[in-house]
Amino acid sequence: MSFPITEATPPRFTAALPARADVVVIGGGVIGVMTAWFLRERGLSVVVCEKGRIAGEQSGRNWGWVRQQGRDPAELPIMVESLSIWKSLAASLGDRLGFRQTGVLYLARTEAEIAGFEAWTEHARAHQLDTRMMSAAEVQAMLKGAVAPWTAGLFTASDARAEPWVAVPALAEAAVEKGATIREACAVRGLDLAAGRVAGVVTEAGRIACDHVVVAAGAWSRLFLGRHGIRIPQLSVLASVAATEPMPEIFPGNAADDDFAFRRRADGGYSIAPGARHDFFIGRDAFASLGTYLPILKKDFRSTTYRLAAPRGFPDAWGTPRRWALDGTSPFERQRVLNPAPNLRTLAAVQDSFAKAFPALGRPKLKAAWAGMIDSLPDVVPIVDHAPIPGLTIATGMSGHGFGIGPGMGRVLADVVTGRAPGHDLHRFRLARFSDGSPITPGPSL
Ligand SMILES: Cc1cc2nc3c(=O)[nH]c(=O)nc-3n(C[C@H](O)[C@H](O)[C@H](O)COP(=O)(O)OP(=O)(O)OC[C@H]3O[C@@H](n4cnc5c(N)ncnc54)[C@H](O)[C@@H]3O)c2cc1C
């Protein structure tokens, strides 16, 4: 398959739309696909509408880390469940996911980083995870040929990796095999409401009547919900990634420090990326939400490159309309796949850091570079909740770590939609926290 998945990638999911379904899911990323998968398990009819391509946006562009380590305590139990779902999916789908439990290793240089790692081990203990602190010597022994001055590490052997742009389309195929209808190149323009509740959706290919809608629209959720009067303080940052040519194995899993992150890939190369650097496009939403983002802005200010305007057609571009009629082209059809250019300067710095840490390997040669727009919320945890419009559920703002937790979130969402007890405390993920005066406390985002 060509990579990354873009509008030029031929559609693979072209099912005809039914006139009616129990649930319509907006968005064919890992969250929408896995929600559909679990809704089928519960016997509901479900349609996934994807404006571009399955896994064309974040779910096919991410690092491929499936990690429990460093999670917000409220996400952790869902992630523990998610990991066990990944394992059973990998067992039933053969090697289509590229899933391997090769561990996640965080690397520290400073006392403050070590203290952060140590504090997190308390959450690991609460869930009986195999997380452990590592000495400098142990880190050195684990990373073949490393010379960087890491003074400690945090390691979870049961954490895993998977191949995003292969895995998520494979999961979508599995959902179709279970009976879900998935349609690419099919934007949902808006909700069809009757007596104040969800009666259907209006897509570019016609209306689908339904009782429930799940908004799993990634970086587009704020725009979509805003048209229906629901405000969420979601913003997106551009994150750049590169794939190296195949190279000797220095570590079979995923590792990161503040400068750079790397993951072994199934093809023998590494996916490499800056540990913390990203680009941010200033737009109307950014101004509107500035206040709520101050706590993380303070932390991330220096690691962010600010740019004056998003590319045309992006959700927070200056010219993107916030209101549109349902019988005309919507912003979702004008921008099928967010495919921003990667920041090559940032990636060059990553190549340098990698070469410095592993001098025997030399500067890694890149075979591809890409970027994705990470959708985030001010406390770095998602919204997973019913919306004020009956029949509408929101599942968005996965804040840079939705790939690993996707299967677990899919299971939770299927229960939220069908009114069953989700089995985990979702209080931290409620929509109202942004409007009821609750203090906004960012998660550990280690
Ligand atoms: C560079 C990068 C690295 C990352 N690394 C990791 C990692 O290692 N581990 C991890 O767990 N997470 C990681 N993440 C985060 C993870 O990729 C996301 O949290 C996750 O993929 C979000 O899934 P989603 O389904 O919510 O959104 P998306 O994958 O963005 O999917 C949303 C979909 O909705 C569609 N859509 C939007 N509006 C409409 C509409 N109106 N009609 C129809 N379709 C619509 C979009 O086209 C899109 O395909 C990373 C993200 C990036 C960008």
Ligand as a Chemical Component Dictionary entry (heavy atoms), coordinates in Angstrom:
data_LIG
# 
_chem_comp.id                   LIG 
_chem_comp.type                 NON-POLYMER 
_chem_comp.pdbx_formal_charge   0 
_chem_comp.three_letter_code    LIG 
# 
loop_
_chem_comp_atom.comp_id 
_chem_comp_atom.atom_id 
_chem_comp_atom.alt_atom_id 
_chem_comp_atom.type_symbol 
_chem_comp_atom.charge 
_chem_comp_atom.model_Cartn_x 
_chem_comp_atom.model_Cartn_y 
_chem_comp_atom.model_Cartn_z 
_chem_comp_atom.pdbx_ordinal 
LIG C1  C1  C 0 2.337   12.058 14.243 1  
LIG C2  C2  C 0 1.430   11.392 15.232 2  
LIG C3  C3  C 0 1.953   10.471 16.134 3  
LIG C4  C4  C 0 1.120   9.815  17.034 4  
LIG N1  N1  N 0 1.612   8.778  17.765 5  
LIG C5  C5  C 0 0.772   8.001  18.499 6  
LIG C6  C6  C 0 1.225   6.804  19.110 7  
LIG O1  O1  O 0 2.369   6.395  18.937 8  
LIG N2  N2  N 0 0.359   6.106  19.882 9  
LIG C7  C7  C 0 -0.927  6.515  20.072 10 
LIG O2  O2  O 0 -1.647  5.864  20.816 11 
LIG N3  N3  N 0 -1.402  7.604  19.422 12 
LIG C8  C8  C 0 -0.593  8.345  18.647 13 
LIG N4  N4  N 0 -1.061  9.433  17.980 14 
LIG C9  C9  C 0 -2.445  9.831  18.166 15 
LIG C10 C10 C 0 -3.393  8.938  17.410 16 
LIG O3  O3  O 0 -2.966  8.767  16.081 17 
LIG C11 C11 C 0 -4.780  9.577  17.458 18 
LIG O4  O4  O 0 -5.120  9.907  18.789 19 
LIG C12 C12 C 0 -5.839  8.622  16.928 20 
LIG O5  O5  O 0 -5.464  8.105  15.679 21 
LIG C13 C13 C 0 -7.149  9.387  16.811 22 
LIG O6  O6  O 0 -8.081  8.559  16.178 23 
LIG P1  P1  P 0 -9.475  9.146  15.750 24 
LIG O7  O7  O 0 -10.225 8.027  15.139 25 
LIG O8  O8  O 0 -10.063 9.878  16.898 26 
LIG O9  O9  O 0 -9.123  10.302 14.687 27 
LIG P2  P2  P 0 -8.578  10.240 13.180 28 
LIG O10 O10 O 0 -7.670  9.106  12.959 29 
LIG O11 O11 O 0 -8.033  11.591 12.888 30 
LIG O12 O12 O 0 -9.881  9.966  12.335 31 
LIG C14 C14 C 0 -10.919 10.906 12.218 32 
LIG C15 C15 C 0 -11.514 10.720 10.841 33 
LIG O13 O13 O 0 -12.727 11.441 10.749 34 
LIG C16 C16 C 0 -12.888 11.843 9.410  35 
LIG N5  N5  N 0 -13.894 12.919 9.375  36 
LIG C17 C17 C 0 -13.817 14.131 9.973  37 
LIG N6  N6  N 0 -14.943 14.837 9.765  38 
LIG C18 C18 C 0 -15.760 14.057 9.018  39 
LIG C19 C19 C 0 -17.062 14.231 8.476  40 
LIG N7  N7  N 0 -17.766 15.354 8.693  41 
LIG N8  N8  N 0 -17.592 13.228 7.737  42 
LIG C20 C20 C 0 -16.892 12.066 7.552  43 
LIG N9  N9  N 0 -15.650 11.859 8.027  44 
LIG C21 C21 C 0 -15.093 12.843 8.754  45 
LIG C22 C22 C 0 -11.484 12.300 9.024  46 
LIG O14 O14 O 0 -11.312 12.312 7.631  47 
LIG C23 C23 C 0 -10.615 11.270 9.729  48 
LIG O15 O15 O 0 -10.231 10.202 8.889  49 
LIG C24 C24 C 0 -0.252  10.134 17.086 50 
LIG C25 C25 C 0 -0.780  11.068 16.178 51 
LIG C26 C26 C 0 0.049   11.672 15.241 52 
LIG C27 C27 C 0 -0.549  12.610 14.228 53 
# 
loop_
_chem_comp_bond.comp_id 
_chem_comp_bond.atom_id_1 
_chem_comp_bond.atom_id_2 
_chem_comp_bond.value_order 
_chem_comp_bond.pdbx_ordinal 
LIG C1  C2  SING 1  
LIG C2  C3  SING 2  
LIG C2  C26 DOUB 3  
LIG C3  C4  DOUB 4  
LIG C4  N1  SING 5  
LIG C4  C24 SING 6  
LIG N1  C5  DOUB 7  
LIG C5  C6  SING 8  
LIG C5  C8  SING 9  
LIG C6  O1  DOUB 10 
LIG C6  N2  SING 11 
LIG N2  C7  SING 12 
LIG C7  O2  DOUB 13 
LIG C7  N3  SING 14 
LIG N3  C8  DOUB 15 
LIG C8  N4  SING 16 
LIG N4  C9  SING 17 
LIG N4  C24 SING 18 
LIG C9  C10 SING 19 
LIG C10 O3  SING 20 
LIG C10 C11 SING 21 
LIG C11 O4  SING 22 
LIG C11 C12 SING 23 
LIG C12 O5  SING 24 
LIG C12 C13 SING 25 
LIG C13 O6  SING 26 
LIG O6  P1  SING 27 
LIG P1  O7  DOUB 28 
LIG P1  O8  SING 29 
LIG P1  O9  SING 30 
LIG O9  P2  SING 31 
LIG P2  O10 DOUB 32 
LIG P2  O11 SING 33 
LIG P2  O12 SING 34 
LIG O12 C14 SING 35 
LIG C14 C15 SING 36 
LIG C15 O13 SING 37 
LIG C15 C23 SING 38 
LIG O13 C16 SING 39 
LIG C16 N5  SING 40 
LIG C16 C22 SING 41 
LIG N5  C17 SING 42 
LIG N5  C21 SING 43 
LIG C17 N6  DOUB 44 
LIG N6  C18 SING 45 
LIG C18 C19 SING 46 
LIG C18 C21 DOUB 47 
LIG C19 N7  SING 48 
LIG C19 N8  DOUB 49 
LIG N8  C20 SING 50 
LIG C20 N9  DOUB 51 
LIG N9  C21 SING 52 
LIG C22 O14 SING 53 
LIG C22 C23 SING 54 
LIG C23 O15 SING 55 
LIG C24 C25 DOUB 56 
LIG C25 C26 SING 57 
LIG C26 C27 SING 58 
# 
